[in-house]
Amino acid sequence: MRIGELAVTVGVTTRAVRHYHHLGLLPEPVRRANGYREYGLRHAVVLARIRRLTELGLGLAEVRDVLADDAGKDLVEVLTELDEDLARQEEALRERRARLRTLLDAEGGVPAEGPVSPELAALFAGTAHLSDSPMATKDREIIAFLETAMPAEDRERLVSSVGEALGSPGALARAGEAYALLDALAGAEPDDPRVAEAARALADCIPPTLFPEVGELDQHDSVLRAFYDDLSPAQAEAVRRALRILTEERR
């Protein structure tokens, strides 16, 4: 058989056959006097076995182990490990689908910030009436970013803190007032007299659990700098002052 005939017979591409040659999985046949490779039944048997193993999900390195005469693992052991790995993948897929279904079925739909945890999506749904506020939109974006970037053990605390800040009518009212004051500072300079009032209102909205330790405010300096750059000078100054108020009150 020529390489094309072998590939068609086994149901792979000629490119795959050459790749398996390159990796040493499939022995090179002897070339005829005319320079063409001539494949035999043994090549077809080995190639078919490679195809079956890869279709089961084995990587080519694992296939090499199975095919090798001195393999460290026999086929049963390799397939058992593969089965366990597939079981883990199935469980992960079930969890991901459950999270997706929760988001899709949530009241208010998927938030504009994209897929977030169901708990955070529910909190965001409660702030839909603030969607006209540019500062509220920026706040939601940074919260969604932090939930993604934070270590897993800190995400629960973040969502809990956001719940404190936005999870009740009184908290929502305070947040709405703070957002309005900050929105009014768009285009203003840092020495604007309204900065102090906005900073105080913002500090009053941030629950103690969000920054339980003073030094923690400095851990996300790069994020804060990027956040400041996206604000007007007066808005950035109000946020800075609010954080200073928090550090001073929690010393």
Disulfide bonds with the S-S distance in Angstrom:
none
